[in-house]
Amino acid sequence: MELSPKERIIEAAVKLFSEKGFDATSVDEIAKLAEVNKAMIYYYFSSKEELLSSIIKKSINDFTSIIEEID
């Protein structure tokens, strides 16, 4: 199943942030890895910081779901 542009952006950002760190990763690099143009990133996220915040929130929600399944 092919990922949506938003999902590709998030996956690319996670990969680059984990490899290079947040500050060392540019929006251009994320766009290139996700195979989208830079405008597409700003369509979904107002800034690189908002992209990171979205990743963190999704991770917390996923973790919470796992904990709830265990209980």
Secondary structure as the mmCIF struct_conf table of DSSP 4:
data_model
#
loop_
_struct_conf.conf_type_id
_struct_conf.id
_struct_conf.beg_label_comp_id
_struct_conf.beg_label_asym_id
_struct_conf.beg_label_seq_id
_struct_conf.end_label_comp_id
_struct_conf.end_label_asym_id
_struct_conf.end_label_seq_id
HELX_LH_PP_P HELX_LH_PP_P1 GLU A 2 SER A 4
HELX_RH_AL_P HELX_RH_AL_P1 PRO A 5 LYS A 20
TURN_TY1_P TURN_TY1_P1 PHE A 22 ALA A 24
HELX_RH_AL_P HELX_RH_AL_P2 VAL A 27 ALA A 34
TURN_TY1_P TURN_TY1_P2 GLU A 35 GLU A 35
BEND BEND1 VAL A 36 VAL A 36
HELX_RH_AL_P HELX_RH_AL_P3 LYS A 38 TYR A 44
BEND BEND2 SER A 46 SER A 47
HELX_RH_AL_P HELX_RH_AL_P4 LYS A 48 ILE A 70
#
